[in-house]
Amino acid sequence: MLKTNKENLVKWSVQGKIHHPLGGNYRITFDGKPMVLPATGGISYNVKIGDSAFNWVGDHVEPGVSIRNENTTENAALTTFACIGNEAKVVSGDAKGKKGYVTGMHGGIEHVMIYFDEETLEDLAIDDKILVKAYGQGLAIEGYEDVAVMSIDPNLFEKLGITEKDGKLQVPVVAKVPAYLMGSGTGSSNAYSGDYDIMTADKEEIKRLGLDKLRFGDLVLLQDHDNTYGTGYLGGAISIGVIVHSDCVKSGHGPGVTVIMSSSKGNIEGVIDINANIGYYMNK
């Protein structure tokens, strides 16, 4: 097993409330069609981890429950320090005491998404408060100083089954995404919060690469993208991320990826595994 500094990481509290969906205006598709669609926020009762990220009649749909703070400074802490796999607990309302886990962060709208089982979803309401045991930022792998690890709970990280071969980390992924498909969010100054999108306007290319089969929670490899200090193209760099929201109708957008690992020197290799999904690992 890889040796990490998990015992030295701080586990502390961040909190948000279930955020009411916004908008209702037309969204213009990449081919010029105006549409009114469900999008971000609220409680998605029938969209969950493990489901396809495609074919929903919606735009940037977030699986499960979406939380946020109206205070921007507090929300920045929530979206930065909540990590995929962290325990989340309902602390107000009819579902008080029920637990789930963080599934991703969505930039722009600045949401954290949470998985809860169906019974809990039925008891939740807009503005219910959810406490997250934030744990994971600062995680590092001994002997791999070039590899930045971010936004993943150390206990989930250990379940991924990462191995070493010829000085590189072997990480399970369901697919590999070429650099030219990374769109909205590229150029952000900080990869420790939010996500960026796989562009899907070219449906034939997406199908050719097998990316049309992506599910919420899938691990993917981003080719030639360095996320160590921001998001952008760098030849030979490799990043690993998790699919956090659905496909989109807008130009330059598509399924969102929250990054969990990045190596500017390419010291990560992807091993194709159809089970490489956080829902699978969380249930192990």
MOBELVEN-V332460 format. One record per residue. N is the residue number from 1. RES is the residue in three letters. PHI is phi in whole degrees, -180 to 180 (* if undefined). PSI is psi in degrees with one decimal (none if undefined). Layout:
((N	RES	PHI	PSI) (N	RES	PHI	PSI))
This chain:
((1	MET	*	142.4) (2	LEU	-63	143.5) (3	LYS	-95	126.3) (4	THR	-125	177.8) (5	ASN	-99	26.5) (6	LYS	-56	-32.3) (7	GLU	-69	-15.7) (8	ASN	-100	-1.4) (9	LEU	-80	147.6) (10	VAL	-87	130.9) (11	LYS	-106	120.1) (12	TRP	-143	-176.6) (13	SER	-103	136.9) (14	VAL	-132	158.6) (15	GLN	-149	149.5) (16	GLY	-148	175.9) (17	LYS	-120	154.2) (18	ILE	-62	123.0) (19	HIS	-93	128.4) (20	HIS	-63	138.4) (21	PRO	-57	151.5) (22	LEU	-113	159.9) (23	GLY	86	-146.5) (24	GLY	130	4.1) (25	ASN	-82	169.7) (26	TYR	-64	141.8) (27	ARG	-113	127.8) (28	ILE	-91	122.9) (29	THR	-73	167.4) (30	PHE	-61	-21.3) (31	ASP	-108	20.9) (32	GLY	88	17.4) (33	LYS	-99	128.5) (34	PRO	-80	133.0) (35	MET	-139	146.6) (36	VAL	-108	118.5) (37	LEU	-139	149.5) (38	PRO	-60	146.7) (39	ALA	-141	-118.2) (40	THR	-93	156.5) (41	GLY	96	173.6) (42	GLY	73	-152.8) (43	ILE	-119	117.6) (44	SER	-95	104.7) (45	TYR	-74	-30.7) (46	ASN	-119	17.6) (47	VAL	-124	116.2) (48	LYS	-145	169.5) (49	ILE	-55	133.8) (50	GLY	97	-18.9) (51	ASP	-77	160.0) (52	SER	-60	142.0) (53	ALA	-85	0.2) (54	PHE	-116	165.6) (55	ASN	73	6.6) (56	TRP	-76	142.9) (57	VAL	-84	75.2) (58	GLY	-168	-179.4) (59	ASP	-140	122.5) (60	HIS	57	36.1) (61	VAL	-65	133.7) (62	GLU	-103	124.1) (63	PRO	-69	146.1) (64	GLY	73	-128.4) (65	VAL	-117	136.6) (66	SER	-111	125.5) (67	ILE	-121	155.9) (68	ARG	-162	163.0) (69	ASN	-113	144.1) (70	GLU	-76	-28.0) (71	ASN	-73	118.0) (72	THR	-66	-35.2) (73	THR	-68	-43.0) (74	GLU	-66	-37.5) (75	ASN	-69	-32.8) (76	ALA	-62	-38.2) (77	ALA	-66	-41.5) (78	LEU	-61	-49.8) (79	THR	-74	-20.7) (80	THR	-87	-43.2) (81	PHE	-97	-19.2) (82	ALA	-67	133.8) (83	CYS	-124	147.2) (84	ILE	-57	127.1) (85	GLY	98	-11.9) (86	ASN	-62	145.1) (87	GLU	-69	135.8) (88	ALA	-123	135.8) (89	LYS	-130	131.1) (90	VAL	-73	128.2) (91	VAL	-119	8.1) (92	SER	-152	160.7) (93	GLY	85	-174.4) (94	ASP	-66	-23.0) (95	ALA	-98	14.6) (96	LYS	-52	131.6) (97	GLY	97	-17.9) (98	LYS	-73	148.7) (99	LYS	-122	149.5) (100	GLY	-145	-154.1) (101	TYR	-150	155.6) (102	VAL	-72	136.3) (103	THR	-115	-9.5) (104	GLY	163	172.5) (105	MET	-124	141.1) (106	HIS	-120	111.6) (107	GLY	-72	163.2) (108	GLY	86	-66.5) (109	ILE	-79	-19.7) (110	GLU	59	55.5) (111	HIS	-106	154.1) (112	VAL	-112	131.7) (113	MET	-101	141.8) (114	ILE	-128	136.7) (115	TYR	-92	131.1) (116	PHE	-132	155.3) (117	ASP	-71	168.0) (118	GLU	-63	-37.5) (119	GLU	-61	-42.5) (120	THR	-67	-40.6) (121	LEU	-55	-38.4) (122	GLU	-66	-24.0) (123	ASP	-96	-6.3) (124	LEU	-85	158.9) (125	ALA	-145	157.7) (126	ILE	-53	137.7) (127	ASP	82	-4.6) (128	ASP	-59	142.3) (129	LYS	-93	139.7) (130	ILE	-129	125.3) (131	LEU	-96	133.4) (132	VAL	-115	130.7) (133	LYS	-82	91.5) (134	ALA	-72	122.6) (135	TYR	-158	118.0) (136	GLY	148	-33.8) (137	GLN	-65	131.2) (138	GLY	102	-3.9) (139	LEU	-60	134.8) (140	ALA	-139	150.9) (141	ILE	-106	125.0) (142	GLU	-63	130.9) (143	GLY	87	-2.9) (144	TYR	-129	60.0) (145	GLU	-64	-22.8) (146	ASP	-74	-19.0) (147	VAL	-93	116.0) (148	ALA	-87	128.6) (149	VAL	-112	136.2) (150	MET	-153	152.0) (151	SER	59	29.5) (152	ILE	-136	136.5) (153	ASP	-64	132.9) (154	PRO	-57	-33.9) (155	ASN	-70	-37.5) (156	LEU	-69	-40.5) (157	PHE	-55	-41.6) (158	GLU	-68	-25.6) (159	LYS	-79	-11.7) (160	LEU	-69	-17.6) (161	GLY	73	35.3) (162	ILE	-70	135.2) (163	THR	-123	177.2) (164	GLU	-119	141.8) (165	LYS	-153	122.2) (166	ASP	53	40.5) (167	GLY	79	8.3) (168	LYS	-122	151.3) (169	LEU	-84	130.6) (170	GLN	-100	110.5) (171	VAL	-114	128.4) (172	PRO	-68	133.9) (173	VAL	-143	156.3) (174	VAL	-90	-20.9) (175	ALA	-161	162.6) (176	LYS	-118	131.5) (177	VAL	-109	119.9) (178	PRO	-68	151.8) (179	ALA	-58	-34.6) (180	TYR	-67	-11.5) (181	LEU	-94	-6.4) (182	MET	-82	123.9) (183	GLY	-120	-114.5) (184	SER	-51	128.3) (185	GLY	103	-18.2) (186	THR	-61	133.9) (187	GLY	98	-2.0) (188	SER	-63	148.4) (189	SER	-82	-10.6) (190	ASN	-146	119.8) (191	ALA	-94	3.4) (192	TYR	-85	3.4) (193	SER	-148	138.7) (194	GLY	85	-152.1) (195	ASP	-158	176.3) (196	TYR	-145	160.9) (197	ASP	-102	147.0) (198	ILE	-86	120.4) (199	MET	-74	132.6) (200	THR	-126	16.6) (201	ALA	-63	-34.6) (202	ASP	-86	86.8) (203	LYS	-62	-35.4) (204	GLU	-66	-39.6) (205	GLU	-68	-40.5) (206	ILE	-61	-41.9) (207	LYS	-68	-41.8) (208	ARG	-58	-37.4) (209	LEU	-86	-3.7) (210	GLY	77	11.9) (211	LEU	-77	-14.1) (212	ASP	-69	-8.8) (213	LYS	-98	3.9) (214	LEU	-63	144.2) (215	ARG	-120	157.9) (216	PHE	-60	128.7) (217	GLY	97	-9.3) (218	ASP	-67	143.0) (219	LEU	-88	133.2) (220	VAL	-130	154.6) (221	LEU	-103	132.0) (222	LEU	-104	115.3) (223	GLN	-80	138.9) (224	ASP	57	35.7) (225	HIS	-129	126.7) (226	ASP	-106	126.1) (227	ASN	-118	20.1) (228	THR	-63	-46.7) (229	TYR	-125	11.3) (230	GLY	167	-172.4) (231	THR	-117	121.7) (232	GLY	-179	170.1) (233	TYR	-72	135.4) (234	LEU	-153	114.9) (235	GLY	-54	129.0) (236	GLY	89	-15.9) (237	ALA	-73	155.5) (238	ILE	-136	136.7) (239	SER	-130	153.5) (240	ILE	-121	135.9) (241	GLY	-144	177.1) (242	VAL	-121	135.9) (243	ILE	-73	121.2) (244	VAL	-117	-22.9) (245	HIS	-141	172.2) (246	SER	-78	174.4) (247	ASP	-59	162.9) (248	CYS	-133	158.7) (249	VAL	-93	-17.4) (250	LYS	-80	150.5) (251	SER	-63	136.2) (252	GLY	84	4.6) (253	HIS	-121	174.2) (254	GLY	168	-163.2) (255	PRO	-53	134.6) (256	GLY	-86	146.0) (257	VAL	-123	118.7) (258	THR	-93	122.0) (259	VAL	-77	138.8) (260	ILE	-120	-17.2) (261	MET	-150	148.2) (262	SER	-155	140.6) (263	SER	-133	115.7) (264	SER	-68	-22.1) (265	LYS	-100	4.9) (266	GLY	76	28.3) (267	ASN	-85	31.1) (268	ILE	-132	137.9) (269	GLU	-126	142.9) (270	GLY	-94	135.6) (271	VAL	-114	117.7) (272	ILE	-66	127.4) (273	ASP	-149	115.5) (274	ILE	-66	-16.6) (275	ASN	-91	5.5) (276	ALA	-76	76.8) (277	ASN	-141	138.6) (278	ILE	-64	-27.6) (279	GLY	-63	-38.6) (280	TYR	-65	-46.4) (281	TYR	-69	-37.0) (282	MET	-67	-22.7) (283	ASN	-96	1.1) (284	LYS	-71	none))
